[in-house]
Amino acid sequence: MKFFRKKNPLVPAPIADPTAIHPVTAADYLKRGYAYHSRGHHAEAEADFRQALAQEPGSVEAVFALGLALKAQGQTDKAVEKFKE
């Protein structure tokens, strides 16, 4: 019996080169941030997620993504605070 896992709609498909993305909107910053995060470039991802959050302060996705980037960098306390927002 095979089991198929559904794709998470919040996580975009992998991007070949995050530097090829030139963000303008919060969604663009999220997209590039996820691309960096998926490649282990967590500091760059954090910067993009923070920029997305600056453009859309109420974005739940940007807060969550920032929390993931902080956690990946070992900043667990800061990540927990973001997840509580």
C-alpha positions in Angstrom: 0.0 0.0 0.0 1.4 3.4 -0.9 0.7 6.5 1.0 0.9 9.9 -0.7 1.7 13.0 1.3 -0.1 16.2 0.4 2.0 19.2 -0.4 1.9 22.0 2.1 0.3 25.0 0.3 2.3 27.4 2.5 5.6 26.1 1.2 6.4 27.0 -2.4 8.1 24.7 -4.8 11.9 24.8 -4.6 13.6 27.5 -6.5 16.8 26.9 -8.4 18.5 30.2 -7.5 17.2 32.5 -4.8 19.5 35.3 -6.1 17.4 35.2 -9.3 14.4 36.6 -7.4 14.3 40.4 -7.2 11.7 41.0 -4.5 9.4 44.0 -4.5 6.3 42.8 -2.6 6.1 40.9 0.7 5.1 37.8 -1.2 8.4 38.1 -3.2 10.4 38.4 0.0 8.7 35.3 1.4 9.4 33.4 -1.8 13.0 34.2 -1.7 13.2 33.7 2.0 11.9 30.2 1.6 14.4 29.5 -1.1 17.2 30.6 1.1 15.9 28.7 4.1 15.5 25.5 2.1 19.2 25.8 1.2 20.4 26.4 4.7 21.1 30.1 4.3 19.1 31.0 7.4 20.5 34.5 8.0 19.5 35.5 4.5 16.1 33.9 4.9 15.6 35.8 8.2 16.4 39.1 6.6 13.9 38.4 3.8 11.2 37.3 6.2 11.8 40.4 8.3 11.4 42.6 5.2 8.1 40.8 4.3 6.9 41.4 7.8 7.9 45.1 7.6 5.8 45.4 4.4 2.8 43.4 5.8 2.9 43.6 9.6 -0.1 41.4 10.1 1.2 38.6 7.9 0.8 35.3 9.9 2.9 33.5 7.3 5.8 36.0 7.6 5.8 35.7 11.4 5.8 31.9 11.2 8.5 31.9 8.5 10.7 34.2 10.6 10.2 31.9 13.6 11.4 29.0 11.5 14.5 30.9 10.4 15.3 31.9 14.0 14.9 28.4 15.2 17.2 27.1 12.5 19.8 29.5 13.7 19.6 28.2 17.2 17.7 31.3 18.5 15.0 29.3 20.1 13.9 31.9 22.6 13.4 34.5 19.8 11.6 31.9 17.7 9.2 31.0 20.5 8.4 34.7 20.9 7.6 35.0 17.2 5.5 31.9 17.3 3.5 33.4 20.1 2.7 36.5 18.1 
